[in-house]
Each structure stands twice: as structure tokens, then as C-alpha cells.
Amino acid sequence: MTAYSQKYKEATDNLTKLDKKINATMNNTNKRVLHIVPHSHTDEGWLSTTDEFFTGDDPTSIYVGSVRDILDSVVFEMTLDKNRTFAFAEIKYFKIWWDMQGEDVKEPVRQMVREGRFDLVSGGWSAPDEATTQYDSLIDNFMIGQQFLQKEFNLHPIVSW
């Protein structure tokens, strides 16, 4: 067995032990508990321009659909089923979509946000590149996104990354 194989085996054995311990303490059965968090990750300007990623109008893209399609379908489905929830982080894309909507869409979305069903998380204008971002850029990114959320929803995210 190679050194890598040995480390991999040790890591998986430790995870299996941890998994068994969590299951034993969390639910006194052998059933696993699965949490599904409906959300979307939408990189701004990666592989396509911001506009192309929002509209889906990039013929060279490896993706099918668009950010607009995601938000349209999520809001539609959430109006049909009050038990559905969704989390969305990139406020720039949300604002582009928001500005295209009439009050007939905006008011139900405001209600979903108030109810905590549509969770606008983080508050950043875009997901920052933590590896190379300057301090001022991070502050500006969150300030712009959170100002929009405060103005439109009186929302103040309590967790950001």
C-alpha cells in the first residue's frame, strides 16, 4: 500500500467513524439524515460575460439555461408551493433580474423574502475571489450588494463570505 493509499484509507475510516457517531447521537436509528438546500451558484464573468451568463446567449457556453431562467423558474415554483425555499447569493444577478420585473412579481418575492423562504444570502454584489482580492474591493463588493438589499427589502445579511 502506498503512502497516499494509507492516508486515504485512514481519512475514510475516520469519516466513517464520525458518521456513525453522528448518526448514533442525532437519531437513534441506522437511517441517515439528508439535508437538501435549494440554491444556485452563479459565477459572475467566468467562462462567459456577465450578460451572457444572465441571458444564456453564449453559443460557446458549456451551460444550458441562464441565471434569468433560474430565477424565473424558482419564483414561479415557489408561488405554487409555499413549502419551497431557495437561497441565492450573487446580488448583481438578482438586481438585473429584479429590475426587469413588474410589481406583480416583485410583491410576491418581497413576501417570500419576509417569510425567509427566498433567502438572499451573503449580500455580496458577487462572490469574491478570496485568493487575490484586495481589502478595499471586498468592502466595496459587500457594501454595494448590501445597500441594494437594505433599500429593496430592509434586509441585513448576518453571515457573509
Secondary structure by P-SEA (a helix, b strand, c coil): ccaaaaaaaaaaaaaaaaaaaaaaacccccbbbbbbbbbbbbbcccccccccccccccccccccccaaaaaaaaaaaaaacccbbbbbccaaaaaaaaaacccaaaaaaaaaaaacccccccccccccccccccaaaaaaaaaaaaaaaaaaccccccccc
